[in-house]
């Protein structure tokens, strides 16, 4: 099989644990890009943050952001976007406010979040991917804020103090709202997206636009949000630092993000593939 596209997760995949990109990863991505392989990012991060990483990697491709809810090369001209309506966003927030949790409404241009004074560790986890150039507005009453300034976000992220509270809230949300999907990642992080949104579905649609089948794609990731694209790609690769429950869906397990896992994928898959193509044409 000749692979024509590679989709890379960001946190835990491209980025090391110190949130930096290895020089080898940059070189590997440029190598396959120059050979005609389409390289895209598939991340839970908002578009602005993903675009900054894409620029560091010299990528000008359509990016899969907000875990598949917002696909674009240019924020002002999205190719595909799915959103939770303003009315449902407000209703969801009012329900979430019945328990103690940190909520972040993630629009591609900004975030709106509630203040949580009890657990600063929760807020620290939520700041990943939200640099200073991406405005984050904090408010004491998030529900009231949405009534005054309605938002139609592609994604809502929630952190609970424990897994039990998150699981109970997931049941309530799914029983009341038919137009959303609710996923629990790690033990206490919830993500709410429009129904049908996933990295796997987004990657399939991008492939259809580009004329690539799923079998012609490589998908690399490390988290439960990556399972759908790892499972559906022609070659699904899990990072060595991925949980066993994610690795179970992979065709291949590469090295960890701190041991040049992405570079190793490119070296072992694409360089061998490209050498084979050259020999075939001689």
PAFIKE-58561 format. One record per residue: x, y, z of N, C-alpha, C, O in turn; residue in one letter. Coordinates in steps of 0.2 Angstrom, whole numbers, plus 2048, in hexadecimal, padded with zeros to 3 digits. Layout:
<recs>
REC    nu    nv    nw   cau   cav   caw    cu    cv    cw    ou    ov    ow   residu
REC     X     Y     Z     X     Y     Z     X     Y     Z     X     Y     Z        a
...
</recs>
This chain:
<recs>
REC    nu    nv    nw   cau   cav   caw    cu    cv    cw    ou    ov    ow   residu
REC   804   7FA   800   800   800   800   804   806   800   809   807   804        x
REC   803   80B   7FC   806   811   7FC   802   816   800   7FC   818   7FE        x
REC   805   819   805   802   81E   809   803   825   807   809   827   805        x
REC   7FD   829   806   7FE   82F   803   7FC   835   808   7FD   83B   807        x
REC   7FA   833   80E   7F9   838   813   7FB   835   81A   7FA   82F   81C        x
REC   7FD   83A   81E   7FF   838   825   7FB   83D   82A   7FC   843   829        x
REC   7F8   83B   82F   7F4   840   833   7F7   83F   83A   7F8   839   83D        x
REC   7FA   844   83D   7FD   844   843   7FA   848   849   7F8   84D   848        x
REC   7F9   844   84E   7F6   848   855   7FC   84C   857   802   84C   855        x
REC   7FA   851   85B   7FF   856   85E   802   854   865   808   852   865        x
REC   7FE   855   86A   800   854   871   801   84C   872   7FD   848   871        x
REC   807   84B   874   809   844   875   80B   840   86F   80D   83A   86F        x
REC   80B   843   869   80D   840   863   813   844   860   819   842   860        x
REC   811   84A   85D   816   84E   85A   81A   852   860   820   852   85F        x
REC   817   854   865   81A   857   86A   81D   853   86F   81A   84E   871        x
REC   823   854   871   826   850   877   822   852   87E   81E   856   87E        x
REC   824   84F   883   821   850   889   822   857   88C   81E   85A   890        x
REC   828   85B   889   829   862   88B   826   866   886   827   86C   886        x
REC   821   864   882   81D   868   87D   822   86B   877   820   870   874        x
REC   827   868   876   82C   86A   870   82B   865   86B   82A   85F   86C        x
REC   82D   867   865   82E   863   85F   835   861   85D   839   866   85D        x
REC   837   85B   85D   83D   859   85B   83F   85B   854   83B   85B   850        x
REC   846   85D   853   848   85E   84C   847   859   848   845   85A   842        x
REC   848   852   84A   847   84D   846   840   84C   843   83F   84A   83D        x
REC   83B   84E   847   834   84E   845   833   853   840   82F   851   83B        x
REC   835   859   840   835   85E   83B   838   85B   835   835   85C   82F        x
REC   83E   858   835   841   856   82F   83D   850   82C   83D   850   826        x
REC   83B   84C   830   837   846   82D   830   848   829   82F   846   824        x
REC   82D   84D   82C   827   850   829   829   853   823   825   853   81E        x
REC   82E   857   823   830   85B   81C   832   856   817   831   857   811        x
REC   835   850   819   837   84B   814   831   848   811   831   848   80A        x
REC   82C   846   814   826   843   811   822   848   80D   81F   846   808        x
REC   822   84E   810   81E   853   80D   821   855   806   81E   855   801        x
REC   828   855   805   82B   856   7FF   82A   850   7FA   82B   851   7F4        x
REC   829   84B   7FD   828   845   7F8   820   844   7F6   81E   83F   7F3        x
REC   81C   849   7F8   815   849   7F6   810   846   7FB   80A   845   7F9        x
REC   812   844   801   80E   842   806   80A   848   809   80D   84C   80B        x
REC   804   847   80A   800   84C   80D   800   84C   814   7FF   846   817        x
REC   802   851   818   803   850   81F   7FE   855   823   7FE   85B   821        x
REC   7FB   853   827   7F6   857   82B   7F6   855   832   7F9   850   834        x
REC   7F4   85A   836   7F3   859   83E   7EC   858   83F   7E8   85A   83C        x
REC   7EB   853   844   7E5   851   847   7E5   852   84E   7E8   84E   852        x
REC   7E2   857   851   7E3   859   858   7DD   85B   85B   7D8   85E   858        x
REC   7DD   85B   862   7D7   85E   866   7D8   865   867   7D3   868   869        x
REC   7DE   868   865   7DF   86F   866   7DB   873   862   7D8   871   85D        x
REC   7DA   879   864   7D6   87E   860   7DA   880   859   7E1   87F   859        x
REC   7D7   883   854   7DB   884   84E   7E1   888   84E   7E6   887   84B        x
REC   7E0   88E   852   7E6   892   853   7EC   88F   855   7F2   890   853        x
REC   7EC   88B   85A   7F1   887   85D   7F4   882   858   7FA   882   857        x
REC   7F0   87F   855   7F2   87A   850   7F5   87D   84A   7FA   87A   847        x
REC   7F3   883   848   7F6   886   842   7FD   889   844   801   889   840        x
REC   7FE   88B   84A   805   88D   84C   809   887   84C   80F   888   849        x
REC   807   881   84E   80C   87B   84E   80D   879   846   812   877   844        x
REC   807   87A   842   808   878   83B   80D   87D   838   811   87A   834        x
REC   80D   883   83A   812   888   837   819   886   839   81E   886   835        x
REC   81A   883   83F   821   881   841   823   87B   83E   829   87A   83D        x
REC   81E   877   83B   820   871   837   820   873   830   821   86E   82C        x
REC   81F   879   82E   81E   87B   827   819   877   823   81A   875   81D        x
REC   813   877   826   80D   873   823   808   879   821   807   87D   825        x
REC   806   878   81B   800   87C   819   7FA   878   817   7F7   87A   812        x
REC   7F9   873   81A   7F3   86E   819   7ED   870   81D   7ED   874   821        x
REC   7E8   86D   81B   7E2   86D   81F   7E3   86A   825   7E5   864   825        x
REC   7E1   86D   82B   7E2   86A   832   7DC   868   835   7D7   86B   834        x
REC   7DC   862   838   7D7   85F   83C   7D7   861   843   7DC   85F   847        x
REC   7D3   866   845   7D4   869   84C   7CD   868   850   7C8   865   84D        x
REC   7CD   86A   856   7C7   869   85A   7C5   861   85A   7BF   860   85A        x
REC   7CA   85D   85A   7C8   855   859   7C4   854   853   7C0   84F   854        x
REC   7C4   857   84E   7C0   856   848   7BA   85A   847   7B7   859   842        x
REC   7B9   85F   84B   7B3   863   84A   7B5   869   845   7B0   86D   843        x
REC   7BB   86B   844   7BD   871   840   7C3   86F   83C   7C9   86E   83F        x
REC   7C2   86F   835   7C7   86E   831   7C9   874   82C   7C4   876   829        x
REC   7CF   876   82C   7D0   87C   828   7D8   87D   827   7DC   87A   82B        x
REC   7D9   881   822   7E0   883   821   7E0   88A   823   7E5   88D   826        x
REC   7DB   88E   822   7DA   895   824   7D4   895   829   7CE   893   827        x
REC   7D5   898   82F   7CF   899   833   7C9   89C   831   7C4   89B   833        x
REC   7CA   8A1   82C   7C5   8A5   829   7C1   8A1   824   7BC   8A4   821        x
REC   7C4   89C   822   7C1   898   81C   7C1   890   81E   7C5   88D   81A        x
REC   7BE   88E   823   7BE   887   825   7BB   883   81F   7B6   885   81C        x
REC   7BE   87D   81E   7BC   878   819   7B6   874   81C   7B1   873   819        x
REC   7B6   873   823   7B1   86F   826   7B0   871   82D   7B5   871   831        x
REC   7AA   872   82F   7A9   874   836   7A3   871   839   79E   872   835        x
REC   7A3   86F   83F   79D   86D   842   79C   870   849   7A2   870   84D        x
REC   797   872   84B   796   876   851   790   874   855   78B   872   853        x
REC   791   876   85C   78B   875   860   787   87C   860   78B   881   861        x
REC   781   87C   85F   77D   882   85F   77E   886   865   77F   883   86A        x
REC   77D   88D   864   77D   891   86A   778   88F   870   77A   88F   876        x
REC   772   88D   86E   76D   88B   873   76F   885   876   76E   884   87C        x
REC   771   880   873   773   87A   876   77A   87B   87A   77A   878   87F        x
REC   77E   87F   878   784   880   87C   782   883   883   785   881   888        x
REC   77D   888   883   77B   88B   889   778   886   88D   779   886   893        x
REC   774   881   88A   770   87C   88E   775   877   891   774   875   897        x
REC   77A   875   88D   77F   871   890   783   874   896   785   871   89B        x
REC   785   87A   895   789   87E   89A   784   87E   8A1   787   87D   8A6        x
REC   77E   880   8A0   77A   880   8A6   77A   879   8AA   77A   879   8B0        x
REC   77A   874   8A6   77A   86D   8A9   781   86C   8AC   781   869   8B2        x
REC   786   86E   8A9   78D   86D   8AC   78E   871   8B2   791   86E   8B6        x
REC   78A   876   8B2   78B   87B   8B8   788   878   8BF   789   87B   8C4        x
REC   785   872   8BE   782   86F   8C4   787   86B   8C8   786   869   8CD        x
REC   78D   86A   8C5   792   867   8C8   799   86B   8C8   799   870   8C4        x
REC   79D   869   8CC   7A4   86D   8CC   7A8   86A   8C7   7AB   865   8C7        x
REC   7A9   86E   8C2   7AE   86C   8BC   7B1   873   8B9   7AE   878   8BA        x
REC   7B6   872   8B5   7B8   877   8B1   7B6   876   8AA   7B8   871   8A7        x
REC   7B3   87B   8A7   7B0   87B   8A1   7B4   880   89C   7B5   885   89E        x
REC   7B6   87D   896   7B9   882   891   7B5   881   88B   7B5   87C   887        x
REC   7B2   886   888   7AE   886   882   7B3   889   87D   7B6   88E   87D        x
REC   7B5   884   878   7BB   885   874   7B9   887   86D   7B7   882   869        x
REC   7B8   88D   86B   7B7   890   865   7BE   890   861   7C3   890   864        x
REC   7BE   890   85A   7C4   891   857   7C8   897   858   7CE   898   857        x
REC   7C4   89D   85A   7C7   8A3   85B   7C9   8A5   862   7CD   8A9   864        x
REC   7C5   8A2   867   7C6   8A3   86E   7C3   89E   872   7C0   899   870        x
REC   7C4   89E   879   7C1   89A   87E   7BD   89E   883   7C0   8A3   885        x
REC   7B8   89B   886   7B5   89E   88B   7B5   898   891   7B2   893   88F        x
REC   7B7   89A   897   7B7   895   89C   7B5   898   8A3   7B4   89E   8A4        x
REC   7B3   893   8A7   7B0   895   8AE   7B6   895   8B2   7BB   891   8B1        x
REC   7B6   899   8B7   7BB   89A   8BC   7BA   894   8C1   7B5   893   8C4        x
REC   7C0   890   8C3   7C0   88B   8C8   7C5   88D   8CD   7CB   88D   8CB        x
REC   7C3   88E   8D3   7C8   890   8D8   7CA   88A   8DC   7CF   88B   8E0        x
REC   7C6   885   8DC   7C8   87F   8E0   7CE   87B   8DE   7D2   879   8E2        x
REC   7CE   87A   8D7   7D3   875   8D5   7D7   879   8CF   7D5   878   8C9        x
REC   7DD   87C   8D1   7E1   87F   8CC   7E4   87A   8C7   7E6   87C   8C1        x
REC   7E5   874   8C9   7E8   86F   8C5   7E4   86D   8BF   7E6   86C   8BA        x
REC   7DD   86E   8C0   7D9   86C   8BA   7DA   872   8B5   7DA   870   8AF        x
REC   7DA   878   8B7   7DB   87E   8B2   7E2   87D   8AF   7E2   87E   8A9        x
REC   7E7   87B   8B2   7ED   87A   8AF   7ED   875   8AA   7F0   876   8A5        x
REC   7EA   86F   8AB   7E9   86A   8A5   7E5   86D   89F   7E7   86B   899        x
REC   7E1   872   8A0   7DC   874   89B   7E0   879   897   7DE   87B   891        x
REC   7E6   87C   899   7E9   881   895   7ED   87F   890   7F0   883   88C        x
REC   7EE   878   88F   7F2   876   88A   7EF   878   883   7E9   877   882        x
REC   7F3   87A   87F   7F1   87C   878   7ED   883   878   7EA   885   873        x
REC   7EE   887   87D   7EA   88D   87E   7F0   893   87F   7F0   896   885        x
REC   7F4   894   87A   7F9   89A   87B   7F6   8A0   87C   7F0   8A1   87B        x
REC   7FA   8A5   87D   7F7   8AC   87F   7F4   8AF   879   7F0   8B3   879        x
REC   7F6   8AD   872   7F3   8B0   86D   7EC   8AD   86B   7E8   8B0   867        x
REC   7E9   8A9   870   7E3   8A6   86F   7DF   8A8   875   7E0   8A6   87B        x
REC   7DA   8AD   875   7D7   8B0   87A   7D3   8AB   87E   7CF   8A7   87C        x
REC   7D4   8AB   885   7D0   8A7   889   7CD   8AB   88F   7D0   8AF   893        x
REC   7C6   8AC   88E   7C2   8B0   893   7BF   8AC   899   7BC   8A7   897        x
REC   7C1   8AE   89F   7BE   8AB   8A5   7B8   8AF   8A7   7B8   8B5   8A8        x
REC   7B3   8AB   8AA   7AD   8AE   8AD   7AB   8AA   8B2   7AC   8A4   8B3        x
REC   7A8   8AD   8B7   7A5   8AA   8BD   79F   8A6   8BB   79D   8A1   8BE        x
REC   79B   8A9   8B7   794   8A6   8B5   794   8A4   8AD   792   8A9   8A9        x
REC   796   89E   8AC   797   89D   8A5   790   89C   8A1   790   89F   89B        x
REC   78B   89A   8A4   785   899   8A1   782   8A0   8A0   77F   8A1   89A        x
REC   783   8A5   8A5   780   8AC   8A4   784   8AF   89E   781   8B3   89A        x
REC   78A   8AE   89E   78F   8B1   898   78C   8AF   892   78C   8B3   88D        x
REC   78A   8A8   891   788   8A6   88A   781   8A9   888   780   8AA   882        x
REC   77D   8AA   88D   777   8AD   88C   778   8B4   889   774   8B7   885        x
REC   77D   8B8   88B   77E   8BF   889   782   8BE   883   781   8C3   87E        x
REC   787   8B9   882   78B   8B9   87C   78B   8B2   879   78F   8AE   87B        x
REC   786   8B0   876   785   8A9   873   78B   8A7   86F   78F   8AB   86C        x
REC   78D   8A0   870   793   89E   86C   791   897   869   78D   893   86C        x
REC   793   896   863   792   88F   860   799   88C   85F   79C   88C   859        x
REC   79B   888   864   7A2   885   864   7A2   87E   860   79D   87B   860        x
REC   7A8   87D   85D   7A9   876   85B   7AA   871   860   7AA   86B   85F        x
REC   7AC   873   866   7AE   86F   86C   7AD   872   872   7AE   878   873        x
REC   7AB   86E   877   7AB   870   87E   7AF   86B   882   7AE   865   882        x
REC   7B4   86E   886   7B8   869   88A   7B7   86A   892   7B6   870   894        x
REC   7B6   865   895   7B5   865   89C   7B9   861   8A1   7BB   85B   89F        x
REC   7BC   863   8A6   7C0   860   8AB   7BC   85F   8B1   7B9   864   8B4        x
REC   7BB   859   8B4   7B8   857   8BA   7BD   855   8BF   7C3   853   8BE        x
REC   7BB   856   8C6   7C0   854   8CB   7C1   84D   8CC   7C6   84A   8CE        x
REC   7BC   849   8C9   7BD   841   8CA   7B9   83E   8C4   7B4   841   8C1        x
REC   7BB   838   8C2   7B8   834   8BD   7B0   833   8BE   7AC   833   8B9        x
REC   7AE   832   8C4   7A7   830   8C5   7A3   836   8C3   79D   835   8C0        x
REC   7A5   83C   8C5   7A0   842   8C3   7A0   843   8BC   79B   844   8B9        x
REC   7A6   841   8B8   7A6   842   8B1   7A1   83D   8AE   79D   83E   8A9        x
REC   7A1   837   8B0   79D   831   8AD   796   833   8AE   792   832   8AA        x
REC   794   835   8B4   78D   837   8B6   78A   83D   8B1   785   83C   8AF        x
REC   78F   842   8B0   78D   847   8AC   78C   845   8A5   788   847   8A1        x
REC   790   840   8A2   790   83E   89C   789   83B   89A   786   83C   895        x
REC   787   837   89F   780   834   89E   77B   839   89E   776   838   89A        x
REC   77B   83E   8A2   776   843   8A2   776   847   89B   771   848   898        x
REC   77C   849   899   77C   84C   892   77A   848   88D   776   84B   889        x
REC   77B   842   88C   779   83E   887   772   83D   887   76F   83C   882        x
REC   76F   83D   88D   768   83B   88D   764   842   88B   75E   841   88A        x
REC   767   847   88C   763   84E   88B   764   851   884   760   855   881        x
REC   76A   84F   881   76C   852   87A   76E   84D   875   772   849   876        x
REC   76A   84D   870   76B   848   86B   770   84A   865   772   846   861        x
REC   772   850   865   776   853   860   77E   853   862   781   857   85E        x
REC   77F   850   867   786   851   869   789   84A   86B   785   845   86C        x
REC   790   849   86B   793   843   86D   797   846   873   79A   84B   873        x
REC   798   841   878   79B   843   87E   7A1   83D   87F   79F   838   880        x
REC   7A7   83F   880   7AC   83B   881   7B0   83C   887   7B1   842   889        x
REC   7B2   837   88B   7B6   838   890   7BD   836   88F   7BF   830   88D        x
REC   7C2   83A   88F   7C9   839   88E   7CD   839   895   7CB   83D   899        x
REC   7D2   835   895   7D6   835   89C   7D0   832   8A1   7CC   82F   89F        x
REC   7D1   835   8A7   7CC   833   8AC   7C7   838   8AD   7C1   836   8AF        x
REC   7C8   83E   8AC   7C4   843   8AE   7C3   849   8A9   7C0   84E   8AB        x
REC   7C5   848   8A3   7C4   84D   89E   7BF   84B   899   7BF   846   896        x
REC   7BA   84F   898   7B4   84E   894   7B5   853   88E   7B7   858   88E        x
REC   7B3   850   888   7B2   854   882   7AB   853   87F   7A9   84E   87E        x
REC   7A8   859   87E   7A2   859   87A   7A2   85C   873   7A5   862   873        x
REC   7A0   858   86E   7A1   85B   868   79A   859   864   796   855   866        x
REC   799   85C   85E   793   85B   85A   793   853   859   798   850   858        x
REC   78D   850   858   78D   849   857   790   847   850   790   84A   84B        x
REC   794   842   851   797   83F   84B   79E   842   84A   7A2   840   845        x
REC   7A0   847   84E   7A7   849   84E   7AC   845   851   7AC   843   856        x
REC   7B2   844   84D   7B7   840   84F   7BD   841   84B   7BC   843   845        x
REC   7C3   83F   84D   7C9   840   848   7C8   83B   843   7CA   83D   83D        x
REC   7C6   835   844   7C5   830   83F   7C0   833   839   7C2   832   833        x
REC   7BB   835   83B   7B6   838   836   7B9   83E   832   7B8   83E   82C        x
REC   7BC   842   836   7BF   848   832   7C4   846   82D   7C5   849   828        x
REC   7C9   841   82F   7CE   83F   82B   7CB   83B   825   7CE   83C   81F        x
REC   7C6   838   826   7C2   834   820   7C0   83A   81B   7C1   839   815        x
REC   7BD   83F   81E   7BA   844   819   7C0   848   816   7BF   84A   810        x
REC   7C5   849   819   7CB   84C   816   7CE   848   811   7CF   84B   80B        x
REC   7CE   842   812   7D0   83D   80D   7CC   83D   806   7CE   83D   801        x
REC   7C5   83E   807   7C1   83E   802   7C2   844   7FE   7C2   844   7F8        x
REC   7C3   84A   801   7C5   850   7FE   7CB   850   7FA   7CB   852   7F4        x
REC   7D0   84C   7FC   7D7   84C   7F9   7D7   846   7F4   7DC   846   7F0        x
REC   7D2   842   7F4   7D2   83C   7F0   7D6   836   7F2   7D8   832   7EF        x
REC   7D7   836   7F9   7DA   830   7FC   7D5   82C   800   7D1   82E   803        x
REC   7D6   825   800   7D2   820   804   7D5   820   80B   7DB   822   80C        x
REC   7D2   81D   80F   7D4   81C   816   7DA   817   816   7DF   818   81A        x
REC   7DA   812   811   7E0   80E   811   7E6   811   80F   7EC   80F   810        x
REC   7E6   817   80C   7EC   81B   80A   7EE   820   80F   7F3   824   80E        x
REC   7EC   81F   815   7ED   824   81A   7F1   821   820   7F0   81B   822        x
REC   7F5   824   823   7F9   822   829   7F6   827   82F   7F6   82D   82E        x
REC   7F4   825   835   7F2   829   83A   7F6   827   840   7F7   821   842        x
REC   7F9   82C   844   7FD   82B   849   7FA   82F   84F   7F9   835   84F        x
REC   7F9   82C   855   7F7   82F   85B   7F8   82C   861   7FB   826   861        x
REC   7F6   82F   867   7F8   82C   86D   7F2   82C   872   7F3   829   878        x
REC   7EC   82E   871   7E7   82F   875   7E1   82C   873   7E0   829   86D        x
REC   7DC   82B   878   7D5   828   876   7D2   82C   870   7CE   829   86C        x
REC   7D3   833   870   7D0   836   86A   7D3   835   864   7D0   836   85E        x
REC   7D9   831   864   7DC   82F   85D   7D9   828   85B   7DB   826   855        x
REC   7D6   825   85F   7D4   81E   85D   7D0   81D   857   7D2   819   853        x
REC   7CC   822   855   7C8   821   84F   7CC   822   849   7CB   81E   844        x
REC   7D1   826   849   7D5   827   843   7DA   821   843   7DC   81F   83D        x
REC   7DD   81F   848   7E2   819   849   7DE   813   846   7E1   80F   842        x
REC   7D8   812   848   7D4   80C   846   7D3   80C   83F   7D3   807   83C        x
REC   7D1   812   83C   7CE   812   835   7D3   813   830   7D2   812   82A        x
REC   7D9   815   832   7DF   817   82D   7E1   810   82A   7E1   80B   82D        x
REC   7E4   811   824   7E8   80B   821   7ED   808   825   7EE   802   826        x
REC   7F1   80D   829   7F6   80B   82D   7F5   810   834   7F6   816   834        x
REC   7F2   80C   839   7F1   810   83F   7F7   80F   844   7F9   809   845        x
REC   7FA   814   846   800   814   84A   7FE   817   851   7FC   81D   851        x
REC   800   814   856   7FF   816   85D   806   818   860   80B   814   85E        x
REC   807   81D   863   80D   81F   866   80F   81A   86C   80B   817   86F        x
REC   816   81A   86D   818   815   873   815   818   87A   815   814   87E        x
REC   814   81E   87A   811   821   880   809   821   881   807   823   886        x
REC   806   81E   87C   7FF   81D   87C   7FD   818   881   800   813   882        x
REC   7F7   819   884   7F4   814   888   7F3   80D   884   7F2   80D   87E        x
REC   7F3   807   888   7F2   801   885   7EC   801   881   7EB   7FD   87C        x
REC   7E7   804   884   7E0   804   881   7E0   807   87A   7DB   806   876        x
REC   7E4   80C   879   7E5   80F   872   7EA   80B   86E   7E8   80A   868        x
REC   7EF   808   870   7F3   804   86D   7F0   7FE   86A   7F2   7FB   865        x
REC   7EB   7FC   86D   7E7   7F6   86B   7E4   7F7   864   7E3   7F2   861        x
REC   7E3   7FD   862   7DF   7FE   85C   7E5   7FF   856   7E3   800   850        x
REC   7EB   7FF   858   7F0   801   853   7F3   7FB   84F   7F3   7F6   851        x
REC   7F5   7FD   849   7F8   7F8   845   7FF   7F7   847   803   7F2   846        x
REC   802   7FD   849   809   7FD   84B   80A   802   851   806   807   851        x
REC   80E   800   855   810   805   85B   817   807   85A   81C   803   85A        x
REC   818   80E   85A   81E   811   859   821   813   85F   81F   811   865        x
REC   827   816   85F   82A   818   865   826   81E   869   821   820   866        x
REC   828   820   86F   824   825   872   826   82C   86F   82A   82D   86B        x
REC   822   831   871   823   838   86F   82A   83B   871   82C   83F   86E        x
REC   82C   838   877   833   83A   879   839   836   876   83E   837   878        x
REC   837   831   872   83C   82D   86E   83B   82D   867   83C   828   863        x
REC   839   833   864   839   834   85D   834   830   859   836   82D   854        x
REC   82E   82E   85D   829   82A   85A   827   82B   853   826   827   84F        x
REC   826   832   852   823   834   84B   829   833   846   827   831   840        x
REC   82F   835   848   834   834   843   835   82D   841   837   82B   83B        x
REC   834   829   846   835   821   845   830   81F   840   831   81B   83C        x
REC   82A   821   841   824   81F   83C   826   821   835   826   81D   830        x
REC   828   827   834   82A   82A   82D   830   826   82A   830   824   825        x
REC   835   825   82E   83B   821   82C   839   81A   82A   83B   818   825        x
REC   835   816   82E   834   80F   82D   82E   80E   828   82E   809   824        x
REC   82A   813   827   824   812   822   825   816   81C   825   813   816        x
REC   826   81C   81C   826   820   816   82D   820   812   82D   820   80C        x
REC   832   81F   816   839   81F   812   839   818   80E   83C   818   809        x
REC   837   813   812   837   80C   80E   832   80C   808   834   80A   803        x
REC   82C   810   80A   827   810   804   82A   814   7FE   829   812   7F9        x
REC   82D   81A   800   830   81E   7FA   836   81A   7F7   836   81B   7F0        x
REC   83A   817   7FA   83F   813   7F7   83C   80E   7F2   83F   80C   7ED        x
REC   837   80A   7F5   833   805   7F0   830   808   7EA   831   805   7E5        x
REC   82D   80E   7EB   82B   812   7E5   830   813   7E0   82F   813   7DA        x
REC   836   816   7E2   83B   817   7DE   83E   811   7DA   83F   812   7D4        x
REC   83E   80C   7DD   841   805   7DA   83C   803   7D5   83E   801   7D0        x
REC   835   804   7D7   830   802   7D2   830   805   7CC   82E   803   7C6        x
REC   832   80C   7CC   831   810   7C6   838   810   7C2   838   812   7BC        x
REC   83D   80C   7C4   843   80C   7C0   843   807   7BB   847   805   7B7        x
</recs>
